[in-house]
């Protein structure tokens, strides 16, 4: 049995809308130094698309360790660099908590992930993120 194309389009539209509804707003910044050792995995490397959490409530005592998030830039946080977003998203795995980081960011992305979603010169951007 073949599914009609209009039904498929409705399903795709519903799933896209559902994903948008689940997305939460936040701020992302980036780091360009090693994340090892990390609070979640110690000295065991976890790849290059990993992130630190800057929010104590999101960290939740480490319950977020290993979870993956799709992060999308939604806009600038400063008035000097307008339209920093690339229109792309990045999926990152949480490996660390950074309460001492200076920027007020939800996520600290590796430079590779940050430049996927935004121009690096933005330093920090508004994001939507969904698990």
FENNOR-V778423 format. One record per residue. N is the residue number from 0. RES is the residue in three letters. SS is DSSP state (2 for helix, 1 for strand, 0 for the rest). Layout:
N|RES|SS ; N|RES|SS
This chain:
0|UNK|0 ; 1|UNK|0 ; 2|UNK|0 ; 3|UNK|0 ; 4|UNK|2 ; 5|UNK|2 ; 6|UNK|2 ; 7|UNK|2 ; 8|UNK|2 ; 9|UNK|2 ; 10|UNK|2 ; 11|UNK|2 ; 12|UNK|2 ; 13|UNK|2 ; 14|UNK|2 ; 15|UNK|2 ; 16|UNK|2 ; 17|UNK|2 ; 18|UNK|2 ; 19|UNK|2 ; 20|UNK|2 ; 21|UNK|2 ; 22|UNK|0 ; 23|UNK|1 ; 24|UNK|1 ; 25|UNK|1 ; 26|UNK|1 ; 27|UNK|1 ; 28|UNK|1 ; 29|UNK|1 ; 30|UNK|1 ; 31|UNK|0 ; 32|UNK|0 ; 33|UNK|0 ; 34|UNK|0 ; 35|UNK|0 ; 36|UNK|0 ; 37|UNK|1 ; 38|UNK|0 ; 39|UNK|0 ; 40|UNK|0 ; 41|UNK|1 ; 42|UNK|0 ; 43|UNK|0 ; 44|UNK|0 ; 45|UNK|0 ; 46|UNK|0 ; 47|UNK|0 ; 48|UNK|0 ; 49|UNK|1 ; 50|UNK|1 ; 51|UNK|1 ; 52|UNK|1 ; 53|UNK|0 ; 54|UNK|0 ; 55|UNK|2 ; 56|UNK|2 ; 57|UNK|2 ; 58|UNK|2 ; 59|UNK|2 ; 60|UNK|2 ; 61|UNK|2 ; 62|UNK|0 ; 63|UNK|0 ; 64|UNK|0 ; 65|UNK|0 ; 66|UNK|0 ; 67|UNK|1 ; 68|UNK|1 ; 69|UNK|1 ; 70|UNK|1 ; 71|UNK|1 ; 72|UNK|1 ; 73|UNK|1 ; 74|UNK|1 ; 75|UNK|1 ; 76|UNK|0 ; 77|UNK|0 ; 78|UNK|0 ; 79|UNK|0 ; 80|UNK|0 ; 81|UNK|0 ; 82|UNK|0 ; 83|UNK|0 ; 84|UNK|1 ; 85|UNK|0 ; 86|UNK|0 ; 87|UNK|0 ; 88|UNK|1 ; 89|UNK|1 ; 90|UNK|1 ; 91|UNK|1 ; 92|UNK|1 ; 93|UNK|1 ; 94|UNK|1 ; 95|UNK|1 ; 96|UNK|1 ; 97|UNK|0 ; 98|UNK|0 ; 99|UNK|0 ; 100|UNK|0 ; 101|UNK|0 ; 102|UNK|0 ; 103|UNK|0 ; 104|UNK|0 ; 105|UNK|0 ; 106|UNK|1 ; 107|UNK|1 ; 108|UNK|1 ; 109|UNK|1 ; 110|UNK|2 ; 111|UNK|2 ; 112|UNK|2 ; 113|UNK|2 ; 114|UNK|2 ; 115|UNK|2 ; 116|UNK|2 ; 117|UNK|1 ; 118|UNK|0 ; 119|UNK|2 ; 120|UNK|2 ; 121|UNK|2 ; 122|UNK|0 ; 123|UNK|1 ; 124|UNK|1 ; 125|UNK|1 ; 126|UNK|1 ; 127|UNK|1 ; 128|UNK|1 ; 129|UNK|1 ; 130|UNK|0
